[in-house]
Amino acid sequence: MARRLTRSFFVRSVHDVAPDLIGATLLVNGAGGLIVEVEAYHHTDPAAHSFNGRTPRNAVMFGPPGFAYVYRSYGLHWCLNFVCEAEGSASAVLVRALQPIHRIDTMKRRRGIEDERLLCAGPGRLTEALGITIAQNGLAIDRAPFQLIARDKEPEIVAGPRIGITKAVDLPWRYGLKGSRHLSKAFREPGA
């Protein structure tokens, strides 16, 4: 029997939650798949939206854990984050990529593409495929339209620097499923 993750899963350090999400299944109105890539953003991190304090845009990050923080990136696409840690911490995990499994035809139609590898490989692609907009901002992760199912086995996880940021670029707070072809960008091999 699949175990659903509840808001209590997120009442921990963002650095514990982020890698523990790799291999979990995320569904939005039944569409989705395995989480294969995430990034952690801690409130002490200059790349975090919460670093300079609370604003109308990032207010959800300062609320209780286990809620969706959705924002528009560069005015182009939506990004989905899960709020972590105690209320007021303002830390979150950005969901960067999924391996599509459920309702693939729906996701292909939303994205207007056929290539399953590119359906959810990147935060903007992922939200478009799942139909996520600002309407989901502030919603509980353990209630409809979301369904988050715990992984059933321990995956092999790789870590490295985050992508597309200009501050704290060297922090190894990006986590991925080793060998996944659904990542937004491959992880650099150690020593490369």
N, C-alpha and C positions, 0 to 999 in steps of 0.2 A: 504494500500500500504506500503510495507516494505521500511524503510528509510535506505539508505546506509550511513555508516560512512565514512567521508572523512578525509584527512590529518589534517584539522582544529580541529578535535576531539582530536588530540594528542598534541595540543599546550597548554597544561596545566600541572600542577604538575603531576608527575608520580603517586603520592599518590591519586589523584583524578581519573586519567585514569584507573588505575588497577582495583578498585572495579567496575567502570562503564562498564568494559568489560565483567563482569560476566553476562551471559544470552544473550550476543550478539552472532550472528552466524558468524563463520569463514568458508569460502569455499576457496579451492585452486583448480582451474580447475574443479569446481563443486563438489568436495568431501569435506566433513567436517561435522560440527555440531555446537552445542551450546558450547560456552566457559564456562567451569565449574570451572577452577582453573588457577590462575595466580600468579606471584610474581613481586613485584616492586623492582627496583634497581636504587638508586639515585647516582649521581656522587660523593656525599660526603660519600658514603657507602663503607667501605673497601672491601665488597664482590662484588662490581660492577667491571666489566672489565675495566671501564674507570677511576677507582680511581687513578691509577698511571700514567695517561696521555694517549695521543693518540699513537696508534701503527697501523701498517698496518691491523692487525686483527680486531681492534675495531673502525676503522676510521668512519664507518657508524654511530656509536653512537654519534659522534660529529657533524654530519650533521643536516639537517632540520628534524623536527618531521614528523611522519607518514610514515616512511620507515622501511623495514624489516632489522633487524640485525640477521644474521644467522651465527652460529659458531659451530665447532665440540667440543663436551664435552668429555674430557678424551680420545680423539682419537677414540671414539666409535660411537657416534651418533650426529646428528645435533640438534640444539636447535633454536627455532624461538622466536624472541623478536620484539617488536614494539618500535621504538624510540619516546620519549616524550620530552616535554618542548621545550624551545627556542633553536635554533641552537647554538651549543657549550656547552650546558648543559651536554650532554652525559649521559642521564638517559633513562631507557628502562623498558618495562614490558615483562617478560618471560611468554609465553603461556605454561602452564603445562599440561592441560587436556581438552578434549572435550567430549561431549556426542555425539556419532556418529548419524547422521541423514540422510545425503545425500551421495549417491553412496557408501553405506556400502559394497557391494560386491567388489568394486574396492579396498577399504581400506583393506578388509579381504585378498584379493589376494596379495596385497603389503606386508602385515605383515605375511602372511602364517598361520593365525589363524582364528578360527571361533568365539571365545568368544568376543562378542561386547563390554563387559565391559572393556576388556583389550586392545581394538583397539587403543585408544588414551589416555590411563591413564598413563601419564608421558610424559615429553618433547621429549624423543627419540622415543617412540612409536608413538606419535602424528605426528612427522615429517616424519617418515617412512610411516605411513598410508596416509598422505597427499602428499607424493612424494616431500617433501622439501629437498633441498640440498643447497650447497653454491651458486648454480645458482640463487637462489632467494635473496641472500644477496644484499642489496642496492636498491631493487625494492620498488616502492610506494605501500602502503597498499590499496589504493583506485583505483588501476588499475589491469588489468589481469596480472598474473593468480589469484590474490587475489580478494575476495569479502567479505566485512565485513558489516553485516546488524545489525542495532540497535536492542536492545531487545525491545519487545513489552509490557513488564510489569516489574514492580520493583521486583526483586528477593530477597529472604532472603539470606544474605551474612554472612559468617563466616570469621574470620581472625585469624591468628596465625603465629608462627615462620616459616621461610623459611626452605626448605629441601636441604640436600646435600651440604651445605657450611660449612666452618670452621671459617669464620670471621663474626662478627655481627649476630651471630646465634639467639639471643633473640629478634631481631626486629620483630614485628608482621606484616610483609609486604607480607604475603601470604594470598590470598583471594580465597574463594571458594563458590560454590552454596550449601547452607545447605541441607544436606540429599542426595546429589547426590551419586549414586553408581559408578560414572565414575571418581572420584578423583584418583590422583596417590597415595595418602595416606590420611586416615581419619584425620580430625581435632580433637584435644583433646578437650573434653568437659570442660567448665569452672569448676574449682575446682577439676578436676581429676588429 
